[in-house]
Amino acid sequence: MLSSKIDTNNEKRPRVGDGKFLYSSELEVVRSEILSFIRTRVADVDVQGVIVPMSGGIDSTLTTILAVEALGSDRVLGLGLPWTKTDGFHQTEAQTMADGLGIEFHEIPLQPILEVFEDIVTPTIPTIETNDRSDSIGNVVARLRMVCTYYAANAQSRLVCGTANRSELLLGYFTKYGDGGADLYPLGDLYKTEVRALASHIGLPRRIINKAPTAGLRPGQTDAEDLGATYRIIDPLLQRIVDRGERVRTAANALNVDMNTAERIASLFIETVHKRTVPPSPGISTPWGNRSSYPTQQPEEERYLYEEQ
């Protein structure tokens, strides 16, 4: 993602966080590249703008600000989708930020929709003993949010801006076909550590930057509790294991992280690969080759459809 214009030879420059991520001076370049990415994606599909599901947290707030900077406030729609009373508190924050940015904002309470779902669907489908019902309902909430978001996107000819960051994507810390459903991820290349740094660089309020990260799928939930570690530990581990290809033990020793934690983080990365890939197909053989999966690259599709042979 980083531009080749960045000079990385000067090792004495201050770095973001604990010194293992982006240089502080690189943040403005990253910001520009994200803005260009948003503009290009919207222009390529010729839509009216984007919609951002806003929770009042750092990721959705930063995504909204970048979208407004890239496209203008008239082309960004914010959508609040509260479920619990705690969500309601955060939605007040989202509404405040939306008002400050001058964007259109609508709130859709999910509790009435969930009550209908639980009255009709959950009695019909029993939960097996090994599954946590609260997790199942939490995933339903995430998927209801995405149903509402895509309805609004389709109704108004917009793209859905996902708010996930690189840490969440690598760990599979999102609901498949829920908050994992999006048309673009402006923050998808940035670790949570870097998201905080960029948010601070841009000038997000400290009250938002310092909030305990939460997926908002059940009352009192936090990312650290779910993942078994804070992002201050997770991000350097992921960078070494995924980006540098280091062995888990090597990374754990270098960072002075206990092996149980390191192995848990590595396992989450491995076990959630299905969330980051196209669902598999049988791979039927034909005279023209193996159909390992349906086409996923639009440029290739266009070439085959429109270029003369």
N, C-alpha and C positions, 0 to 999 in steps of 0.2 A: 504493500500500500504506500510506503514512503517514497517520496519523490527522489529522483537521482540528483536533484539540485541540493539536497541536504549535505552539508559537510560533516562527516562523522570522524574526521581525523583528530579533531581537538578533544582529547579525552578529559580535559580539565573543565569542560563546561558542566554546569549543574545538570543532574538528571532528575526525572520525575520519581517520586516515591523513594524507594530505598536504593536507587542507583542501577536497577536491572531492566528498566523499561525505556521509554522514550526520553530523549533529551528535552529539557524544558523549552529550548529554542525550536524544537521540531513541532510543537503543538500548533503553531499557526499554520504550518504547512499541512499538517493533518487536517486541520479545520477546513482549509481551502479544498483539499482533495475530497472531503466528505460533501462539501457544498456542490462541487462539480459532479460528483457521483449522483446526488439527488436530482440535480437539474437534467443530467443526461438520461437517467432512467425515466423520468416523467416525460421528457421530450420524445424519447424513443417510442413510447406507446401512445402518445398524443392524448393524454387525459387532462382533466380539469385541474388536478392537483393531488394532494395526499390527505390521508386521514391518519391521525395518531391516537391510539388508545392511551389516555392519560391517567396515571394512577396517583400523581403527586410526588412520585419518587424521582431519583436522580436520572435514571435512564430515560424515562418517558419525557421528563422535562427538558433534558438536553436534546433529545431527538426532536422535540417540537421546536425548540429555539433554532436548531440548525435548519429544519425544514422551512421555517419562516424566513430565515436569512437567505436561503437558497431560492425560494419561490415567491416570497411576499406573503403577507398575512392573509390576503384575500384568497389564497390557494391552499390554505391549510385548515383542516377541520379537526378540532379536538373532541374526543368522545370519552366521557366519564362513565364507568361501568361498575358502580359500587355494589357490594354484596352485604358485608357486615357493617355494624356501627363504626368499627375502626376504619373501614373503607370510606365511610361517610366523612370522617375527619380529614383523611388524605384527599378526598375529592374536593373539599373546600380549598385546599392548597392548589389543586389542579385548576379549579375555576379561577382562583386569584391569578395564577400564572397566565392562563388563557386570556383573561381580561387585560392583563398588562401587555401581552403580545398583540392584542387587537384581533384575535382570531375568533371565528365562530366556534361555539362550544355547546354541546348537548350532553345531558346526563340521563342515563337509562338505568334505573334501579333493577338489579337482577333477582332480588328476593322473590317477588311475585312469580317470575318465570320459573325459578327453581322450585317453588312450592307446587306448581302445576306438574313439573317433571317428577317430583317425588311422589305426588299423589297417583300419577298414571304409570310411570315407567318403573320406578324402583320396586313396587310390590310385585311386579311381573317377573323381574330378573333377580333371583336370589344371589346374595354375595357369598362366595365360598369362604370358609373359615380362615384360610391363610391370608386373605386380602383385608386390608384396612379400609373400612367403608368411608372414613373421612377422606382418604386419598382419592377414592373413586368420585366422591362428591366434589372434591376440590378440582379434579380434572374436568368434571361436568361444568363447573363455574368457568374455568379457563376456556372451554369450548363454546359456552354460551356467549362469552365476551367476544370471541372471534366471529360467531354467527352474526351478532349485532354489528360488529365492525365491518364485515364484508357486505352485509346488507346495505349499510350506509355508503360503502365504497362503490358498490354496483349502482345504487340509486343515484349517486352524484358523479359518476365517472371519475373515480379517484383510485390511486394506489394505496395499499395499506403499508404504512411505515412500521415495521416491527421495531421493538425497543430492546431486543436482546443484545448483550455484549459478548465478546469472544469467550470469556470465562464461562458464562452460562451455556453457550453453544457447545463448547468442548466437553462440558460435564453432562450435557443432556438435561440441564436444569431448566426445562420448559416442558409444557404439555404438548405432546404430538397432536397436530391439528387443532391446537388451542392457541396459546401465545406463540407456538412454533409456526403458526400459519401467517405468512406475510409476503409481500411482493419485493421488499428490500429491507436490508438491515443497515442503516447508516452507521451504527456503532459496532457492527459485527466483527471488525478487525481489531477492536480495542479491548484489552483486558480491563477488568473492573478498576484496577489501580489506575489505568490510563484514562478511563472515563472520568474518574474523580479529578484527575489532574486537568483534563480538558475543561471540565465543568468549572473548576476554580479559575482557570485561565480566561474563560469566557465571562465569568462573573455571576454564576448561579448563587443564590442566597445560601449562606452557610447552613441554615436550618435544613435545607434540602440535601446538600452534600453530606451532612453528618447523620442523616437518618439511617437507622439500622436497615440494611437491605432485606426485603421480604417479597415473596411471590404473591402475597395477598390471597392465598387460597384457603386459609383457615385462621381464626382469631389467634393472635399472638405468635404466628409463624415468623421465623427468621431464616435467612439463607444459611447463616453459620450453624444453626441447630440442625437443619436438614442435611447440610453437607459435611458436618463434623469438623469444620475449620473455618477461619475467617479468610477473606480474599487476600489478606496480607501474607498468609501462608500458601494459599491455593495458587495464586498467580505466578510466583516464582517457580513453584513446582511444575505447573503446566508449561511454562516457558522452557524449562530445561528438558522435560520429558517429551513434549510435543514438538516444539520449535527446534530444539538442538538435538533431539534424538538420544538423550542420555538414558542410561539404565535407571530404574526407580531408586535402587540403593545408592547409586552415585549421586543422584540429585538430592536425595534425603540427607546424605552425609554432608554434602556441600552446603546445604541450607540449615543444617542442624535441626532437622524435622524428624520426629519419631517415625519408624517404619510403618506402624499401623496406619497412621494418617496418610503417609505417602502412598501406601498400597491402596487405600480406600479411594484416594483421588485418581490414581491411575486406573483402578477398576471402573470407576464411573465413566472415564473417558472411553474405555474399551467396550463396556457393556451397553453404551448408549449410541453406538455407531449407527444403529438402525434409524435413529431420529435425524441423522444428518445425511441420509442417502435416499435415493429413489427406491421405493419398494421393489423387490426383485420379481422377475418373471422367469418362466421355465427355461428360456434359452433355446427355443425351437430352431432346429436346423432347416435351412432352405437352400435352394441352388445359389442364392446370392450371399450366403453367409449365415452366421449365427445371430439370431434375434435375442441378444442377451438382455435387452431392456428396450423400452420404447424411447424414441429420440428425445433428448433433453437439451440439445444445443440449438437455439433458434437460428444463428447464422448458418449452420450446416443445413438446416431445414430449408432456409431460403435459397441457398445455393442449389440444392437438388431440385427445388420446385421451379425456379425461375431461370437458371442459367441454361443456355443451349448446350447440348451434349456434343 
